[in-house]
Amino acid sequence: MDLSLEIRPFTPSDQTGVVQLWGQVFPNDPPWNDPAELIRRKLSVQPELFFVAHGSGRILGTVLAGFDGVRGWIYHLAVQPEARRRGIASGLMSAAEEALRAAHMFPAASISSPPLG
């Protein structure tokens, strides 16, 4: 992983970068997953489970985690295509899993999107 990479909780100043990333990585997301609306909803429920990877002055990745009362879930794990294969997704998953464990919200299950392309 790039030493200048920072994995941290989402902040409002990250919104533009996250929206751009999701538009690129999830171009066929259904309308109910509008990035700005998804961010708004996540910030109203378990916002501490929304992480970004920041490096080179921009958002390079994201992960959303959640807890439904039974198990933890992982959503919107995304990494900029040109930044893949550098451990960013692994770092984001570790942050999400650690946060779920700390809140006694584990084990996690993941939701995967169909392959693009």
N, C-alpha and C positions, 0 to 999 in steps of 0.2 A: 504494500500500500504506500502511496506517496506520502512522505513525511509532512508535507504541507496540508494534507487533507485533514479536515475537521469534521467529525460526526457529532452532531449536537441536536437538541430539540429544535423544532421549527419555531421561527419568530415571524411576526408579521412582515418584516422587511424581505423575507424569503419568498413571498407569494408570487411575484412576477416570474422569478426563476423556476419555481415549481410548476406554475401554469405552462411555461414554455417547455419544460422537460416533459411533462405529461402529454402535451400536445404532440410532441415528437415521438415519444415512446409508445403512447396509447392512441394512435390516430383514429382508431375505429371504436373507441369507447362509446357506449350508448349515451344518449342525451342526459339521462339521469345521473351520469357521472361527470357532468360539467365540472372542470377543475376548480373554478372559483366557488361553486356551490359545495363541492365535496370538501374543500378546505374549510368553508364556513361551518359545515356540519361537524367536521372532525374537531374543530376548535371548541364546539359546544359540548362534546362528549369525549372524555379521556384525551385531552390535548397533549398530555405528557407522553403519549404513545405515538407521537408524530415526529419522525427524525429526518434530518437532511444531512447529506454529505456535501460539504462546501470546500472548494479548492480552486486554485487558479482564478479567483475572483468571481466564481459563479457556483450555482447549484449543479452538482454532478450526479446526485442521486437522492432518492427518497425511500422511505418505508412508512407505512401506516400500520399500527397494531391496534387491536381492540380486544375486549373481553365481553363475552355474552352471558356471563354468569356460570358457565360450565367450563369453557376453555378459551385460551387465547387464540387470536386469529391474526394473520399477516395479510395485508392488502397493499397494492400499489408499490411493490418493490420495483424500483426503476433506476437505471443508470444510463447516463449519456452514452450513446453507441461508441463514440471514440474513446471513452474512458473505461470501457469494459475490460475484463481480464486483468484487473489491477487490485482486486481484493475489496473493492468498494461495496459491492452487494454483500459480501461476507461480513464486513464491518457493520453495515446497516442491520443485517440480521442479528448479529451479536448484540447490538444496542437494543433492538426491539425485544429479543429474548430475555436479556438482562432486566429490562424494565418490567416485563411481564412476570418474571420470577420474583423480583423485588416486591411486587404488589400481590404475590401469591396467585397469579393468573396464568398458570402454566399447567398442562402442556399446550403447545401451539399447533395449530393446523393452518395450512396455507391455501389461499385461493389463487389459482393460476389462470392467466389469460390464455386464450388459444394462441398458437404461434402466429407471428406476423409474417406476411409475405407470401 
